[in-house]
Amino acid sequence: MNQQCIQKLKIATREKIRRFNSLRGGEVQPGEFWDAVVVTAVDASQRDAYELQIREKVNRKELPLGVHYTVFSDPPGCKIGNGGSTLYALQQLEDIYGKALSGLRVILIHAGGSSQRLPSASALGKIFTAVPLGDPLYQMLELKLAMYVDFPSHMKPGVLVTCADDIELYSIAEDESVKFDKPGFTALAHPSSLSIGTTHGVFVLDSYEKSTLSQMENISCLRFLHKPSVDKMRDSGAVCQKQSGCFSLSDTEFVYTDSTYYVDFDTAQSLLNLLKDVGPLQCEIDAYGDFLQALGPQATIEYTHNTANVTKEESSLVEIRQKIFHLLRGTPLNVILLNNSKFYHIGTTSEYLFHLTEDEALRSELGLLSSAFSVHSNENTEGCCVMCSILEHSSSVGAGSVVEYSRLGAGASVGRGSIVSSCWVSPGLSVPDGVFMHSLCVSHQGRTRFVTAAFGINDNLKHSVEAPASMEALKLFGVNLTECVSRWGNEVLRFSGDTSRCSLWNARLFPVCSDAQSSFSMSLKMVCAVLTGSTCTLPKDTELMSIQESLQCKNLEEMLKFRKMIADITQRRCSS
């Protein structure tokens, strides 16, 4: 990517942030911003958590005012995927607005799920993940709204569908604008390497229209491929050859991959009619794979039988997919090629650490800080990221680490490549390299208690075995779980929830304590015992919880109160 393109991207991104900042805390004018901002949640508990945080944001004037901010939860029962969430959100929007919905510009942000790959976002939601930017401090919600701040004024009534854990940056010519004004679906497309294409959606464009001379082009799409192989991309004609112009990719061969898309109101109404036709969903639907693969003149019904990318195949899946295909067949798929653009995903611990501490490109484009809204005596925060935290005298954070919403006592230290989130660290304690630690406040037996979850940065919390007897196959910090349990002096390890799917997620590993500092200290002792091969005996009658259980009984109000305490102390010290 040449320097001219980099500079254009940086200038365009900073301008979007400036414009959004000018809207924060003020009443927006009609057509200036979204009429409705909708966030999806996986269940009623998550919905309540999201609503509380959005309400507090509005009260603190951190978001534009005069906008309808709404959270919709999936119905109870089986998982329905982000496609199912889209359909139910449309239904609830119709219930609220009725015929007025046909005149509204809506952004729909999919934020449901347990965030097992970034557990620090599990309790409060990945859309509320902190970003080291802005005053007041941005979270992913503000960043998403900032990056799309130009869209509503160039958009006909309809719905923009996006996800909570990615960022799209782009630049276009000064006399151009991204317009969502065509019938059917209109998708943003980004130049990507062929390897990236295998894990995303890929657009097959009309070869006669292909051109890469400008920063933005509007083009029709023949077909959409969902996570195709390289051979499939080549055979389908999806592979493009780089030409001259301002281009974000250095590869000579590339494909255009998906991110966000718009649905006009009439098409959204058709999707809503589909939900009314099929009734309660009993399977997962993908808002990208299952909707977009039905579009374009070369779309075929074959994909409806492909379940390779489905986490759990239900008997009704193929039938529902085929109904979607027949409903949407012939619907236009328009594509906006953003040739000078970048797509960033921040949904895992490793991605989170890299983008916030090492990724010089993103840090430069967004203007990310090493220290944001924090207090510490050590001014050298290069190579790490500290957000809304208090670091007392002589405490330190290693390169490649992120500390957020935490308090580190005098002389405490965090090693390299670690995450410390919502923790109160006692003086003198040392967090080793490559460790994830996150404290949760829980309501347990009628009392307020604390649990600190601790894992290796690269531990797989999703990997499961079929019975507790097979837990040797589970690894914590690279050590099998049976060995970990013996180092802690435990005779047996129990699992919460479904014991036919035993994993680090539902393993009862973490002590339940009366205060945040004790909780952190006890979990840290257990971590150190595993890493050093030593033993660590827990006090008799210590109760243990899984992170799964902790989330089920989380005390959201107390967790937010702790964040507010840190923010208040930070503000007082900064102003004194």
Helices and strands as residue ranges (DSSP letters): H 3-23, E 36-41, H 44-59, E 68-73, H 81-97, G 98-103, E 105-110, G 119-121, G 126-128, E 130-131, E 138-139, H 140-147, G 152-154, E 158-163, E 166-170, E 185-192, H 194-197, E 201-205, G 207-209, E 216-226, H 230-236, E 240-241, E 253-264, H 265-278, H 289-292, G 301-305, H 317-328, E 333-338, E 341-345, H 349-353, I 354-358, H 360-366, E 371-372, E 375-376, E 385-387, E 390-391, E 396-397, E 402-404, E 407-408, E 413-414, E 419-421, E 424-425, E 430-431, E 435-444, E 447-456, E 464-465, G 468-473, E 475-476, E 479-480, H 481-487, E 502-503, E 510-511, H 516-532, E 544-545, H 547-552, H 556-575
